């Protein structure tokens, strides 16, 4: 694809992961700065996601967005919030990562 769709998608994923991290840090909207950053991050994420959906099928966009987001936010939860995952959670996340790879490497739908 010669357009910027995948750059928009990457930006949407990063904004969503940032917003979700801020959502955790805002402690139930009791801390105003992370709360505001969370709302702004989600607004940016949804805008970029809408731009992505102009050229990539919605199901593929959502699968990639949610799959990569799950992996990244799990790593951030582990590193910054000291949250651990058990073996079934790690295996499930690994399967999600494999699914995203299969879509991107083998699906003809991503090559519009």
C-alpha positions in Angstrom: 0.0 0.0 0.0 1.5 3.3 -1.0 -0.7 5.5 1.2 -0.4 6.4 4.8 -3.0 4.0 6.2 -0.6 1.8 8.1 1.2 4.9 9.6 -2.2 6.1 10.7 -2.9 2.7 12.2 0.4 2.7 14.0 -0.3 6.2 15.3 -3.8 5.1 16.5 -2.3 2.1 18.3 0.3 4.3 20.1 -2.3 6.9 21.0 -4.6 4.3 22.4 -1.9 2.6 24.4 -0.8 6.0 25.8 -4.5 6.8 26.6 -5.0 3.5 28.4 -1.9 4.0 30.4 -3.1 7.4 31.4 -6.4 6.0 32.3 -4.8 3.6 34.7 -2.7 6.5 36.1 -5.7 8.8 36.6 -6.9 6.5 39.4 -10.6 6.6 38.6 -10.5 10.2 37.2 -9.3 11.5 40.6 -6.0 12.8 39.1 -6.8 15.5 36.5 -3.7 15.5 34.4 -3.6 11.8 33.5 -7.4 12.0 33.0 -7.2 14.8 30.5 -4.3 13.1 28.7 -6.3 9.9 28.5 -9.3 11.7 26.9 -7.0 13.5 24.4 -5.2 10.3 23.6 -8.4 8.4 22.9 -9.6 11.3 20.7 -6.4 11.2 18.7 -6.6 7.4 18.5 -10.1 7.4 17.1 -9.4 10.1 14.6 -6.4 8.2 13.3 -8.4 4.9 13.3 -11.1 6.6 11.2 -8.5 7.7 8.7 -7.1 4.1 8.5 -10.6 2.7 7.8 -10.9 4.8 4.6 -8.7 2.3 2.8 -8.2 -0.9 5.0 -11.2 -3.2 5.8 -12.7 -2.5 9.2 -12.2 -6.1 10.4 -8.5 -6.1 9.6 -8.0 -2.6 11.1 -9.7 -3.6 14.3 -7.9 -7.0 14.6 -4.5 -5.3 14.2 -5.4 -2.3 16.4 -6.8 -4.4 19.3 -4.2 -7.2 19.0 -1.1 -5.0 19.0 -2.7 -2.8 21.6 -3.3 -5.7 23.9 0.4 -6.8 23.6 1.8 -3.3 24.2 -0.5 -2.4 27.1 0.4 -5.8 28.7 4.1 -5.0 28.5 3.5 -1.4 29.9 1.4 -2.9 32.7 4.2 -5.2 33.6 7.0 -2.6 33.4 5.4 0.5 34.8 2.5 -0.7 36.9 4.1 -3.9 38.2 1.3 -6.1 37.0 2.1 -9.7 36.3 0.4 -12.2 34.0 0.0 -15.9 34.6 0.9 -18.6 32.0 -2.6 -18.8 30.4 -2.7 -15.0 29.9 0.8 -15.1 28.3 -0.2 -17.9 26.0 -3.4 -16.1 25.0 -1.5 -12.9 24.3 1.0 -15.0 22.2 -1.9 -16.4 20.2 -3.2 -12.9 19.6 0.2 -11.8 18.4 0.4 -14.8 16.1 -3.1 -14.0 14.7 -2.0 -10.4 13.9 1.1 -11.8 12.1 -0.9 -14.3 10.1 -3.3 -11.5 9.0 -0.4 -9.2 7.9 1.8 -11.9 6.3 -0.8 -14.0 4.5 -4.1 -12.2 4.1 -4.7 -10.8 0.6 -7.2 -8.4 2.2 -4.4 -6.3 3.6 -3.0 -5.6 0.1 -5.8 -3.4 -1.2 
